[in-house]
Amino acid sequence: MANSQNAIDDILRNAGYRDPDFVIANLDRVQDTKIKLSAFQDAIYSIYLNNPDKAQKLIDASEHKEALEAYIHKINQS
């Protein structure tokens, strides 16, 4: 079971920039909060570059809203 979970985590972390919608649709499969947030941040960043409004809607609906808003703020400061 641990190997399966590691594979899921790796797939989602690596897909964040290429297929952010896939990542968001499958975040519920990630058990570790840190890994889930990291994958979500990568996906949000990718979406934000193309569609900031969509990214904000996803952030607003997330249980990790504060962390994601801080992440986007940090990106905007760069």
N, C-alpha and C positions, 0 to 999 in steps of 0.2 A: 504494500500500500504506500509506503514512503517513497518508493521509486516512482510510482504513478503521480504522486503529489509533486515531487521534484520536477518531473517532466512537464506537468501542467504549468507550474510556476515558471519554468524556463521558456516555454512556448509563449506565454503571455508577456513576460518581460521582453522577449525578443521581437514580438509583434507590435509593440506599442507605437512605433513610428510608421510601420508599413501598413498596418490594418487596425487602427485605433477602435473602430466600431466592433471588431471581433473581440478585442480585449475587454471593452466595456461590457459586452454581452456575456462574457464568461468570467467576470471578476468574482462571481459568487462561488466559483470552483476553487478559489484560493483561500486557504485556511489561515495563513500567517498574515497578520495585519500589516506588517512592514512591507512585505512583498506585494500585497494587494495595493497598498498606497503607492509604492514605487511604479508598479505597472500602470496604475490609474494616472499618475503624474505624466508618464511618458505619453500615454494616449491623449490626455488633455492637452499637452503641449502640441502634439501633432494636429489635433483638431483646432486648437486656438490659432495656429498659423494660417489656417484656411478659412475658419469660420468662428470668430470670437464669440458671437452670440450663441451658437450651439454649445461651445465650450462652457459658457457661463450658465446655460440652462442645466447642463450635466453637473456642474459644480454645485449649483443651488439645490439640486435633488440628491446630492450625495451626503452620506453620513460623515464624510471627511471634508466637509465644506471649508472649514477654517484652514486646514492644512493645504488644500488645493488653492484657495484664494491667496494664501501666502506664497505658494509656489509660482502662481501666475504673476503676482506682484514682483517677485524676485526676477522673473524673466523680463518683465517690462523695465526693470531698473538696469538691466545689462545693456 
